């Protein structure tokens, strides 16, 4: 795992990490991911967390390896931070990867993989890993997709991962595809994108009446942001709007 220098001519500010997608869970992995999240959020403006996950042709370690549940909890806390990152997270993955790559794919905002990408050893030691990726998959893509991955799949190829919604794009040159995505973010408020992610996540399983308040509050924030951008004052909420 090596830290990439910040590109001088980046389209958007990015924090890049290279991660071994075939390695077990480690303190080093936890440390660099926490530090990367800090850098994304502490740079004065929101940024893109760019995770480049490379696999291995042999020597795949069973995920998460010989660890205790305390370390698993710390890993889930890092993934939860990705869920709520004040910025955008993009994963580019290639070759054969294990359960750690699966977790990062499920927590990221946009996922691009190479045509030779595959997830292996999903049922290490006779069963799949029952982490929060199960919860993310079931909530975002349904129980059928979650069953396919966590009950019956020993491995998944790139095309299968795309079909099940685990990845957003399969490309011959995934880094180029990710750069094309980042080009579309030029001029956008990345913190606003993070707020939309949260709205989407909190909408799952909620009826209209339970969601309207959060969406109106978000609309008020967006109106004020747009007013501030044009140098005009935002109108306060009316009493009727406040009650909603």
C-alpha positions in Angstrom: 0.0 0.0 0.0 1.7 3.2 -1.2 0.4 6.7 -1.0 0.2 8.5 -4.4 1.3 12.1 -4.5 -1.5 14.6 -5.2 -1.6 15.3 -8.9 -0.7 18.9 -9.7 -3.2 19.1 -12.6 -6.0 17.1 -11.0 -9.5 17.7 -12.4 -10.7 17.7 -8.8 -8.7 17.4 -5.6 -8.1 13.7 -5.0 -6.5 11.6 -2.3 -5.2 8.3 -3.9 -4.3 5.0 -2.3 -3.1 1.7 -3.7 -4.5 -1.2 -1.8 -3.6 -4.9 -2.0 -7.0 -6.5 -2.6 -5.7 -10.0 -1.9 -4.3 -9.3 1.6 -6.0 -9.9 5.0 -7.2 -7.2 7.3 -4.3 -5.4 9.0 -3.6 -2.5 11.3 -1.7 -0.9 8.4 -4.8 -1.0 6.2 -6.9 0.6 8.9 -4.3 3.3 9.5 -4.0 4.4 5.8 -7.7 4.4 5.2 -8.3 6.6 8.3 -5.6 8.9 7.2 -7.0 9.2 3.7 -10.4 10.0 5.0 -8.8 12.7 7.2 -7.0 14.2 4.2 -10.2 14.2 2.1 -12.1 16.1 4.8 -9.4 18.3 6.2 -8.0 19.9 3.0 -10.2 23.0 3.1 -12.5 21.7 0.4 -14.1 18.3 -0.3 -12.2 15.9 -2.4 -12.4 12.5 -4.1 -11.0 9.5 -2.2 -9.5 7.4 -5.0 -8.9 3.8 -4.1 -6.9 1.7 -6.6 -7.3 -2.0 -5.6 -4.9 -4.4 -7.2 -5.4 -8.2 -7.0 -3.0 -11.1 -7.1 -2.7 -14.2 -9.2 -1.8 -16.4 -6.3 -1.4 -16.5 -2.6 -4.9 -15.1 -1.8 -5.4 -14.7 1.9 -8.7 -15.7 3.4 -10.6 -12.6 4.6 -10.3 -11.2 7.2 -7.5 -13.4 8.3 -6.4 -14.3 11.9 -8.0 -11.4 13.7 -10.3 -10.7 16.6 -13.8 -9.2 16.5 -12.4 -6.0 17.9 -10.3 -5.4 14.7 -13.4 -6.4 12.6 -15.3 -3.7 14.5 -12.7 -1.1 13.7 -12.8 -2.1 10.0 -16.6 -1.7 10.0 -16.1 1.8 11.6 -13.8 2.8 8.7 -16.3 1.5 6.2 -19.1 3.4 7.9 -16.9 6.5 7.6 -16.8 5.9 3.9 -20.6 5.7 3.9 -20.7 9.2 5.3 -17.6 10.7 3.9 -17.7 14.5 3.2 -16.6 14.0 -0.3 -16.8 11.3 -3.0 -15.2 7.9 -3.0 -14.2 6.0 -6.2 -12.8 2.5 -6.4 -10.8 1.2 -9.3 -10.2 -2.6 -9.0 -8.5 -5.2 -11.2 -7.4 -8.9 -11.1 -8.3 -11.4 -8.4 -9.3 -9.8 -5.1 -10.8 -11.0 -1.8 -13.3 -10.0 0.8 -11.6 -6.7 1.7 -12.1 -5.5 -1.9 -15.8 -6.6 -1.7 -16.3 -4.5 1.5 -14.7 -1.4 -0.1 -16.7 -1.8 -3.3 -19.9 -1.9 -1.3 -19.0 1.2 0.7 -17.8 3.4 -2.2 -19.9 5.8 -4.3 -18.7 4.7 -7.7 -17.0 1.4 -8.6 -15.0 0.7 -11.9 -13.4 -2.7 -12.5 -11.3 -4.2 -15.2 -12.6 -7.0 -17.4 -10.1 -9.4 -15.7 -11.4 -8.5 -12.2 -12.9 -11.2 -10.0 -13.7 -11.8 -6.4 -12.3 -15.1 -5.1 -12.7 -17.1 -1.8 -16.0 -15.6 -1.0 -16.8 -18.7 1.0 -13.4 -19.2 2.8 -13.4 -21.8 5.5 -16.8 -23.1 4.3 -18.9 -20.0 4.6 -19.1 -16.4 3.3 -18.0 -13.5 5.6 -21.1 -12.1 7.4 -20.0 -8.5 7.6 -22.0 -5.3 6.9 -21.5 -5.8 3.1 -24.4 -8.2 3.4 -26.5 -5.4 4.9 -25.4 -2.9 2.2 -26.1 -5.3 -0.6 -29.5 -6.3 0.6 -30.6 -2.7 1.2 -29.3 -1.3 -2.1 -29.9 -4.2 -4.5 -32.3 -6.5 -2.8 -32.3 -9.8 -1.0 -32.0 -11.8 -4.3 -28.7 -10.2 -5.2 -27.4 -10.6 -1.6 -28.3 -14.3 -1.6 -26.5 -14.8 -4.8 -23.3 -13.3 -3.4 -23.3 -14.4 0.2 -25.0 -17.8 0.0 -24.1 -19.3 -3.3 -21.1 -17.6 -4.9 -17.6 -19.0 -4.3 -16.3 -16.3 -6.7 -17.7 -13.6 -8.9 -16.3 -12.4 -12.3 -16.6 -8.8 -13.5 -19.7 -9.3 -15.6 -21.5 -11.0 -12.7 -20.5 -8.2 -10.4 -22.0 -5.7 -12.8 -25.2 -7.6 -13.2 -25.7 -7.9 -9.5 -25.1 -4.1 -8.9 -21.8 -4.7 -7.0 -19.9 -2.5 -9.5 -21.0 0.4 -11.8 -18.8 -0.1 -14.8 -16.5 -2.7 -16.4 -13.8 -1.2 -18.6 -10.7 -2.3 -20.4 -8.9 0.7 -18.9 -10.7 1.3 -15.6 -8.3 4.1 -14.6 -9.3 6.0 -17.7 -13.0 5.3 -17.1 -12.6 6.7 -13.5 -10.8 9.8 -14.8 -13.7 10.3 -17.3 -16.1 10.2 -14.3 -14.0 12.7 -12.3 -14.1 15.0 -15.3 -17.9 15.2 -14.9 -17.4 16.4 -11.3 -15.5 19.6 -12.3 -17.3 22.5 -10.7 -19.6 20.5 -8.6 -20.0 20.8 -4.9 -18.7 17.5 -3.6 -20.1 18.0 -0.1 -23.5 18.4 -1.7 -23.0 15.1 -3.5 -22.2 13.6 -0.1 -25.5 15.0 1.3 -27.4 13.4 -1.6 -25.8 10.1 -0.8 -27.0 10.3 2.8 -30.6 11.2 1.6 -30.6 8.2 -0.7 -29.4 5.9 2.1 -31.9 7.1 4.6 -34.8 6.8 2.1 -34.5 3.1 1.9 -37.4 1.4 3.7 -39.0 4.7 4.7 -42.5 5.9 3.7 -43.1 9.3 2.3 -44.3 10.8 5.5 -41.2 9.7 7.3 -38.9 11.2 4.7 -40.5 14.6 3.8 -39.0 16.5 6.7 -35.4 15.5 5.9 -35.9 16.3 2.2 -37.4 19.7 2.9 -34.5 20.5 5.2 -32.1 19.5 2.5 -34.0 21.6 0.0 -33.7 24.6 2.3 -29.9 24.0 2.6 -29.6 23.8 -1.2 -31.7 27.0 -1.7 -29.4 28.8 0.7 -26.3 27.4 -0.9 -27.5 28.7 -4.3 -28.5 32.1 -2.9 -25.0 32.4 -1.3 -23.4 31.5 -4.7 -25.3 34.3 -6.4 -24.8 36.8 -3.5 -28.5 37.1 -2.6 -30.2 36.3 0.7 -32.2 33.2 1.2 -35.9 33.5 2.3 -36.7 32.0 5.7 -39.0 29.0 5.9 -42.7 29.9 6.3 -44.6 28.5 9.3 -46.3 26.0 7.1 -43.0 24.8 5.6 -41.5 24.6 9.1 -44.3 22.4 10.3 -43.8 20.0 7.3 
